[in-house]
Amino acid sequence: MPPITWTTTLGTIVLVIGIILRLLALGVIPGNRKPSTGMAWLLLIMFEPFSGFALFLLLGRTRLGRIRHKRQREAHAAIAEARASSVEFEPGSVEVRDKVATVVHLNRSLASFPVQPDNAVTLLPDYRECILAIASEIAAAKDTVDVQFYITAWDEMTDPVFQAMSDAADRGVAVRLLFDHIGSRGIPGYKQMLKKLDQTKIQWKLMLPIKPMQGRWRRPDLRNHRKLVIIDNLVGFSGSLNLTEPGYNKPKNHALGREWVELMARLEGPIAADLNAVFAADWYTETGELPNLMPFTREVTENPQTSDAPVTGLKCQLVPSGPGFPSENNLRMFNSLIYSATRRLSITSPYFVPDESLLSAVTTAAQRGVDVELFVSEIADQFMVGHAQASYYRALLEAGVKIYQYPAPYILHSKHFTVDDDIAVLGSSNMDQRSFALNYETSLMLLGPEIVTKMREVEDNYRSMSPELTLESWLKRPARLKYVDNIMRLTSAIQ
């Protein structure tokens, strides 16, 4: 019998610990998680128990700390209490399909916001026009300006917005700015922006900051992905645009002529107060300070500072989502609306990486005879997500979904969809598992044929520019790309 050495002993200990970690993972990880997410983590731990378990401890939970969680609960409770007396629809005042009424009820039960009537909405597909429209509204602010973006950069294009905020603060307007720490710090000029902000009277705070030396630590891949601007609690902007120039200040993007294509909405009416409530909740979560929220006090104007006339008299419902909610609010609304479609479903999503429920909803709609189309980018700006998304194209095409690829070098980044002729959804949320579980998002459900007609004009423009992907051409892709697609698909639940 060979002698027992320290290397043999160490090897045995490592082997035993690896087995224990695998067995522990089998009994712990599936609890209260989606099967796809649990399987992704289990696959990683089975292959590499030590590093896999370490990553799970770092990235496997979405809780953000006791103080932050407490503030979020308080903010959500305050929103629910303030809107408890609102009624969804006065009898005889509005006609909606039964299925839409149930989705309205679902949204309110998940996030507390009712349908708000009598709003004016203008779609802003032009990037530069949207920036100037935001700056113009801020320049006219009298009391408050609240600005929140996932990515924020003070560059040549966004300078009018920052100058308008600074001027407003100088004349006594309460100007608050939130931007995601990790999302913004990777943009060139970040440190210079912080210095310039410090020279103004703008009150600014980082969202979800990671500063271990200051005791501020959390799961590092969680993001506040919302994009909101609210002026005097009367006018708001929401959609997909980040507060930066369309090439994100990256020399490589400029060299390629790559720009991001967005869609924002200017909103005026009671829905602006709901947008402000979401901002106030995030501000309170980050600072412990609750902004003074003014009530909605005046009628909607019909002459906003944009090149297009607004749709007026519109009913809107706001649906915030993210780790602060027990349910995936956006996913539940998306699935419910997709299943309600009877004639046409048009989806625009830069990152379409569905879970099982969303993939089933979309493919089932096509198989039911609904005309389903999906607008995506020809090229992806994120390697892992792009390949994970590509892994779903075959199933979509075989089900009868039409896929249109917005041509390179542009990145189609807008996030919206329309259902039949009376429902549109617009916001910051992608249709991927990160947006459902890991990001703070906002989505707006807009009810009425007039706004769908406006949204269809945007979709028609996409279609006129975008080649349609066929199943025949897709099946001819090289085997190496299919292999990478499938690997990234396995990890999509934890990306």
N, C-alpha and C positions, 0 to 999 in steps of 0.2 A: 504494500500500500504506500503510495507516494506521500511524502510529508506535506502537511498543510502549511502553506505559506501565507504571508499577509496579502499577496495579490489574489490568491484563491479565495481567501476570506472576503476581501473587498468585492471581488466579482460576484460572490454568492449574495452578499448584502445588496448590491445593486440590482441583481436579478430579482430578489425577493421584493424589494421596494417597488420595482417596476410592475411586478404582478399585483401588488397591493394597490398601487395607483390605478391600474386598469380596472380592477374589481370595484374600487371606490367610485371611479368615474361612471361605471355602468349603473350604479344605484343612486348617484347624485345628479348627474348632468341632465337626464331626461325630465326631471321634475319641473313642472310649470314652464316648460319651453316648447316651442314648436318642434315637431319631429325633425324637420330639415335642419334646424339650428342645432338640436341635440346630436344628430348624426354627424354633422360637420365637426363638432368638438370631439365626439367619440372617435371618429376616424383619425383625427390628429393625435389624440392621446394614445390610441392603440399602436400607432406607428412610432411615436416618440413620447413616452409617458412623462418624462421629466420636464422637457421644454414645453410640451403640450399642456401639462397641468399648470405650469407657471404662467403660460399665456392665458389660460382659462381664469386663473385667479386675478390676472390683470385686466382682462377684457370681457370676462364672462358675465358680468353683472352690470345692470344699468342704473343702480342706485348712485346718487350723487352726494351723499353725505347727509347727516342728520339735520343740520341747520337749513341747508338748501331744500331738503324734502319738506321740512316743517313750513317754510315760507311758501312753497308751492301749494301745499294743502290749504294754507290760510288764504292765499290769493284766489284759488279756485272756488273755495267756499264763499268768499266775498262776491265773486262774479255770479255764482248761482243765486245767492240771496238777493242781489241787486236786480236780477232779471226774473225772479220767481213769479212776479205778477204779470209778466208779459204773456199775451195769448198768441197762439200760432196763427190762427186765421179767424177773423170774425165771420160768423155764419153769413153766407151769401155774398161776401165781399171778394172772394177769389175762388177760381176754379182750378183745381189741380188733380192730376191723376191719383188714384188711390195709392199706387206704389210710391209716388213722390211724397205723398203725405206721410207715409210710414218712414221714409228716409228722413224727412224733416223731424219727425218724432225721435228717430234714432240719434240724429246729430245733437239734438237738444239734451237727450238723456246722457250722452257721452261727454258733452262739453259745455252745456248750460246755455248756449246762445240760441235765442229764438230767431225766426225769420223776421227780418226788418223790412218794412214796406217803404215805398216812396223814395228810392235812391236814384241817383243819376250816375251812370257808369260809362266811361269812355275808354276803349281799348287803345293801347299805345304800343304798336309793334315796332316803331322807329326808335332805336337806341338813343340817339342824340336828342331827338325831340322829347323823349321821356325825361332825360336829365334836365333839360331846360325847363320843362313843365314843373318839375319838382322845385327847382330853384325859384321859379316865378311865384309859386304858392308860398314858399318860405319867406320870400321877400315881402309878401303882403300879410304875414302873420301878426296878430295883435297880442296874443296871450301865451300860447305854447307851441313848441315845435318838438315833436318826438320822432327820432330817426333810428331805425334798427336794420342792420344789414349783416349777413353772414360774412361777406368780404367787403372791406372798406379801404379805399385808397384815395389819397389827396393828390390828384394828377391834373393834367391840363384840362381834360374833359369834365372832371367832377369839381373843378375849382369853383364854378358858379354856385354850386350847392353849398360848399363850405363857406364861401364868402357870404352867401345869403344867411347861413346859420350864424356866422360870427357877427354880422351886422345886426341881426335880430337880437342876439344876446346883448349887444352893446346898447340897444334901445330899451332893454328891460324885459324882453320876452324870455320865458323859461325855455331854454334849448337843451335837450337831452339827447345823447348819442350813445347807442349800444352797438358793438361789433364783436364778432366771435374772435377770440384770441388766436387760436390755431389757424382758423380760416383766413385771417387777415395778415398774420405775420409773415407768411410765405410770399407776399406780393412785394416786389421791389419798391423801396421808398417807405417801408413801414416805420422805421425808426424816425425818419424825418417827419412823417405825418404826426407821430406822437409829440414831437417837439413843437410843431406848428399848432397843434391842438392846445398844448399847454400855454401858448401865448394868447389864446382867446378866452372868452368867458363861457364857452360851450362846456356843459357838464358831460363828461364822457366816461364810460366804464367798459371794461372788457367783459364779454360773456364767456362763461365756463373757462376762466383762466387756469393755466397750469403753472404754478410758481412754487415748487417744492421747498425752496429756501424760506418762503413766507408761510409755510404750512398749508398751501392751497394745492391740493392734489385730488385727482379724480381719475376715473377711467378715461384715458387720453383720446379715444377715438369718438367720443360723443361730441355733437356739434349743435349749436343753435343756428339753424339754417334759414330762419325767417327773414323776410325782406318787407319792411313796413315803414311808411312815412305818414304821420298824422299831424295836421296843422289846425290849431285851435279847436280840436275835437270835432271839426266840421268837414274837412277834406282829407282824404287818405289816398295812399298809393300802395298797391300790393301786387305781387307777381313773382317773376323769376329773376329779375335783373339784380346784379350786385353793384355796389357803388364804386365802380372803377371803369376805366375806359375799355372798349370792347375787345382789346387784345390782352387785357390783364397786365399791361406794362411789361410783358415778357419779350425780349428781343427776338427770340426764336419765333414766336407767334407773328410778330411784325414782319419778319423776313419771309414767312410763308404766306402772308396776307390773311392769316387766320383771325377771324373775329367771331364773337359769340352772338347768336341771334336770340332775342328775348321777346317776352310779351308781358307788359304790365297793364294795370288798370288804374285809372283815376276814379275815385269813388267819392261821392258827396251825398250826405244824408245821414240817417241814423246808424248805418253800418260803420261809419267812421268812429263812432263812440265804442263800438265793439272791438275794432282794431286797436283803439287806444287802451282798452281794458287788457288786451293781450300784452301790449307794450308795458303797461303799468305792472302787470304780474311779473314780467321778466326783469324790469327795473327793481322791483321790490326783492326779487329772488337774489339779485346780484348785490344790492346795496343795503337792504333793510329799510329803505325809504319808500313810502308810497306816494306817488305823484298826486297832486290835486286834480282830480278828473272833473272837468266841467260838463254839464249836461248838454245834450244837443238842443239848440235854441232857435235855429232859424230855418227858413224854407230853402229847398234846393234851388240853386241858380241854374240857368240853362245856357250859360255862355262861359264855359271853362277856357283856360288859356291853352287850348290844343287845336290842332288843325281839323279835328273831326267832331261832329255834333254828338252829344251824349245820348245814350238810351235812358229815358226818364221814366219815373213811376215803377222802377224795377224792385223786385223782391230779392233780397240777398240773405244768406245765412253763413256765418263764419264758423269754421271747424278747426280749432287748434289741435295739435297732436304732439306727442313726444314722450320721453321717459317720465314726465310728471303725471301722466295719465295711466290708469290701470289697463286700458284697452288701446288697441291700435286704431284710433279714431278715423284716420284718413283711409286706411285699408278697408275698414268696415263700410264706410260711405262709398268708396270706389266700387267695391264688390256689389253692394246693394243697387247702385245706379246702373251698373253694367248688366245685371240680371233683369233690370226693368226695361232695357232697350227692346224695342219691337221692330224698328226699321233701320236705324243707322247709328253707328258708334264710331266716332273719330277721336283717336288718342294721339297726343303729342307728348313724348317723354324722352329726354336725352339718355336716361339710364333706366331701361326697361328690363328689370331682373325680378320677375314676379315670384311670389311664393306659390305653393300648390293651389291655394284658393283663388288667387287672382288669375293664374294661368288657366285654371278651369273655367272661370267666369268669362274670360275673353274668348277662348276657343269654343266654349259652349254657345256663346252668342253667335259666332260665325256659323256653327253647325245648326243653329236654330233658324238660319236664313237671314239674320241681321247683316247688313252691309257694314263690315268692320274694316277699318283702315288704321294703320299705325305709322306715325311719322317719327323717324329717328335720323341720326347723323350718319353719313357715309363713313366718317372716321370718328374714332373715339378719342377723347382727351385723357382717358384713364385706362391704362393697360388691362388691369384685372377686371374692372367692371365691363369694359368693352368686349372682352372675350366671354365673360359670363353671359352678357346679353346675347351675343351671337349664338350661344348654345341653345337658345329657345326659338330661333328663327324657323327651324325645320318644323317643329310642332305647330307653330303659328301658321306657316304657309300651308301645311297639310290640312289644317282645319278650315282653310279658306280665308284667312286674314290677309289683307293686302298690305304689304310693307313698302313704304316709300323712304328712300335714303336721301336726306338733304345733302347737296353736293359739297365736297371739300373745295377750298380749305375751311369753310365755315363750320361752326359747331352749333347745331340747333339745340339751344338750352332752355327754350320755353316749355312750360309744363301746364297742360290744359287738356280737357276733352269735352266733347258734346255728345248728348244722348238724344236721339230722335230730333224733334224740332223745338223742344221747350226747356232743356236743361243744359247748362254749361258749368264747368268747374275750372277754376283758375287759381294758381297759388304757387307756393315754393316747393311743393312736394313732388319728388320723382316717384315713379312706380317701381321702386326697388326695396329690398328688405332693410336697407339702411334707413331710408326715409320713413318706413313704417315703425321701426323699433328704436333707432338710435339717434335720430335727428329731431329737434324741435322744429315743427313746420306749421304753416297756416294754409288752409284751403278755403276758397269761397265758392259756395253753390249759388248760382245765379239762375233765377226762374223766369222764363218768358221767351216767346219766339223772337222778339226783337234782338235780344242779346245773342241768341244762337245764330241769327242771320249775320250779325257782325263778326262772330267768331268763325263762321263758315267762310267769310271773306279771307280771313287769315289762313285758314286751312286750304282754301283753294289756291292761294298764292304759294304755299308750301308744295302742293301737289304739282303745280305748273313748273316748278323748278326741279323736282325730285324724281329721278328714275325709279321705276317700280322694280323691286327685287322679285325674281321668279324662283320657284322651287327647283326648276331644272338647272339654272345657273348656280344656285346655292349648293346643290349636291355635288357640283364639280370642284368645290374648294379643296385645296391640298389637305392630305391626311394630317400633316403636322399642325395645321391650324385647328382642325377639329379636335385634335388631342389636347391642345392648349385650352380651347373653349371648354372642354369637359372638365379639365382640372379646375379652372376658375369657377365653373358652375358649382363644384363640390364645396368651394370655399365661400360662395356668395352669401351664405347665411351669416357669416362672421366677418365679412369685409367691412 
